[in-house]
Amino acid sequence: MQTRNKIFEDVSQLMTNAMGVAQGAKDEAENAAKSMMDRWLADREFVTREEFDAVRLMAQKAREENTSLLARIEALEAAKKPAAKKTTAKKK
């Protein structure tokens, strides 16, 4: 009976070791795939999320400034038009 237990213990130990080797191989494959993907992405010169967000904020600020400047221009043009009409009326 003891020899049977020894065989089962050996088979169990063998399976445990095989699972450890398989886990190690899986980790190595994941690391290699991640490394290749990181290299591929770096070669493509994609922007990072932080860079994208910074440029998006700059564009939003520029749009707001353009809207503000457009309103000022329209106000100045509106103020200029009645003055121009008065000067042309005086010339006649």
SULUR-V122994 format. One record per residue. PSI is psi in radians with two decimals (999 if undefined). OMEGA is omega in radians with two decimals (NA if undefined). NEAR is the number of other ideal C-beta (glycine too) atoms within 8 Angstrom. Layout:
# SULUR-V122994
PSI_OMEGA_NEAR ; PSI_OMEGA_NEAR
This chain:
# SULUR-V122994
-0.62_-3.12_4 ; -0.58_3.11_5 ; -0.62_3.11_6 ; -0.74_3.10_7 ; -0.68_3.12_8 ; -0.69_3.11_8 ; -0.78_3.12_8 ; -0.68_3.11_8 ; -0.71_3.12_8 ; -0.77_3.12_8 ; -0.73_3.11_8 ; -0.78_3.11_8 ; -0.70_3.11_8 ; -0.77_3.13_8 ; -0.71_3.12_8 ; -0.78_3.11_8 ; -0.68_3.13_8 ; -0.68_3.11_8 ; -0.65_3.08_8 ; -0.74_3.11_8 ; -0.73_3.14_8 ; -0.72_3.11_8 ; -0.74_3.10_8 ; -0.71_3.11_8 ; -0.68_3.11_8 ; -0.79_3.12_8 ; -0.73_3.11_8 ; -0.73_3.13_8 ; -0.72_3.11_8 ; -0.77_3.13_8 ; -0.71_3.13_8 ; -0.75_3.13_8 ; -0.73_3.12_8 ; -0.73_3.13_8 ; -0.78_3.12_8 ; -0.71_3.13_8 ; -0.74_3.10_8 ; -0.75_3.11_8 ; -0.75_-3.13_8 ; -0.78_3.13_8 ; -0.66_3.12_8 ; -0.64_3.12_7 ; -0.47_-3.11_6 ; -0.11_3.10_6 ; 0.75_3.04_5 ; 2.63_3.10_5 ; 2.68_3.09_7 ; 2.89_3.13_6 ; -0.68_-3.13_6 ; -0.75_3.11_6 ; -0.74_3.14_8 ; -0.79_-3.14_9 ; -0.67_3.14_8 ; -0.78_-3.14_8 ; -0.65_3.12_9 ; -0.73_3.11_8 ; -0.68_3.10_8 ; -0.75_3.14_8 ; -0.69_3.12_8 ; -0.74_3.12_8 ; -0.71_3.12_8 ; -0.71_3.10_8 ; -0.73_3.12_8 ; -0.73_3.10_8 ; -0.71_3.11_8 ; -0.72_3.12_8 ; -0.75_3.12_8 ; -0.78_3.14_8 ; -0.65_3.10_8 ; -0.73_3.11_8 ; -0.72_3.11_8 ; -0.74_3.14_8 ; -0.79_3.13_8 ; -0.68_3.11_8 ; -0.74_3.12_8 ; -0.71_3.12_8 ; -0.66_3.12_8 ; -0.66_3.12_7 ; -0.54_-3.11_8 ; -0.61_-3.07_8 ; -0.86_3.11_8 ; -0.61_3.11_7 ; -0.65_3.12_8 ; -0.66_3.12_8 ; -0.66_3.13_8 ; -0.72_-3.14_8 ; -0.69_3.14_8 ; -0.53_3.11_8 ; -0.63_3.13_7 ; -0.59_-3.12_6 ; -0.52_-3.10_5 ; 999_NA_4
